[in-house]
Amino acid sequence: MKQGYWIQGWSDLVANLKVTQNCMDLIDVQGNGQYNLVVADQNQRLVSYRNTNIAWETRLTDKPVCMTYFYGDTSGQPCISICHGNTIYNYKIFKAFYKCQIPNIQLKQEEADIWKQYSTDKNLQNLIRDLKNLQQQHSNLSYKSLELLCFQDLQKQQELAEKYQDSPYIEDSVTCVSVLKKNVDEDKSQGQLIVGTELKFIYIYNQEITQIYKKYEIPGVPISICIFSEEQKDGRIAVLVRENCVYFIGNDIEPYTIDLQSKPITMIRQQRCLYIATMDRVVQNYQHKQKQYQLQMQHNILGIETVTTGKGQETKGLLIALENKTIQFYKDTLLMSIINLESNVSVMRFGFFGVSQDGFLITINIKGALETRTLSREFERKKQAILEKEIIKPIEFPPITNLFIEQFQREREQGSEMLRTYQYDLLRMRFKTAQTYLNILSNKEQAPQLNQNNPLRLSAIAEGLGPKFKLCCVVENISNQPIKDIYINYVYNSDIYQPFQLINQLPFLIPKYQKNFECYFTNIHQNGISDTIKIILYRESKQLIQTSIQMPMSELE
């Protein structure tokens, strides 16, 4: 595969960046058309690269979980949202300007009553017993109750009970974020922040991120969110959850699911298509609720990314990062190129970088090195030739003739009669076969007769058109003992056949060995009629085996 479609660009091998898949993006931070690489590092750093230099860096209060950006107004300057724990920090032009927290969830009434009873009587044994009974009733307990039941040390259990007794709420945490835009295909369209949480909730905030605009509860923990349509239309949202499902929710649509065969890794949207990577080394493509195709990989999948370039966001293909230090570039189901790397990829993004309108592939490997690549313009010239070469040509059918049309018309009008004729011919063929078999038996063409005391196997066929015939015979000793002193006798009508070059005795026959011999007869009848010739094998005046040969009609000289 050609690696030359990708041109190696600037790289920083000592960047020392530790980034997860959802904590890096290419953003027009100042709204001037110059895109920066913004990275939320696991070392609690927020770094912005402008071209090849670090333009801005600040410290974060905790390790980031995910990051996104959206346009909340018409100023053209995006708001960068960084999530960790239950807090969302929002930055604008490299300045933190707003912080919000996702709401805590109130305990279920039964569980809350148990904790309230403990705060009154301080009986730890009753608390643990009641929580176990509630769990056995197939009730989903909160994380603080599960944490208490996990420990066996009474002192540790007592500390946790004292810590959680006065809190009737459960603290939620963010797992993934996305943006619901007014126009999903426009990069700088105004949008609203969507947040997925550990307690299986989806929150849609207003554009100012001051209050929750809408709330959904789903039956799984979300790990990725993709938007398919605008809020003003049907607001269709795809949510990938840990429970091997994709849930679709939105305005005025009935929720439905896509079941997966393995644990999910990530999910991305490409126009109207949905790509889902799973742990069984498969990337599946879905469109309009239907599975279109899947790509089977030979190694574990680390991440996927779409390739779109130009102002119209023209789709070029799909990038799949694998555990064998490669990135494979696909156009639909066709493998276009392979990028070989020195280390496995930790995170990758494709988009605008700097002021260039050419798309850049930004990768950060597990060693913390930062690399950039761009798609060569040679790919545009050779893409069509590659696709045409790989496309399977359809079968060329002959042109439709008048004979074909007449035959098709006859089959349609007289189909029942043709079927009856076919069944009648089939029965006649079966009858003819049975009749022929009966004639063979009546003509005494019997199978060789075997004497079990001296087991031999004898077969013979007649060759020739006449008047001279050759009889080809095969004798096999199928016993476990050798046999010797075997004589041959021929029984025939002397008025029809005259023998010559006959063999009257066989040599020593070893077990499981075939002996071939030939004998010749001449048809001397003036009309060339046929008859049967018998070949008999005997030893010490005792017959061992015999066979009969029905001779064919002889041609006249």
Summary of the structure (lengths in Angstrom):
residues: 557
radius of gyration: 42.8
end to end distance: 73.9
largest distance: 127.4
contacts: 1613
relative contact order: 0.08
helix: 18%
strand: 44%
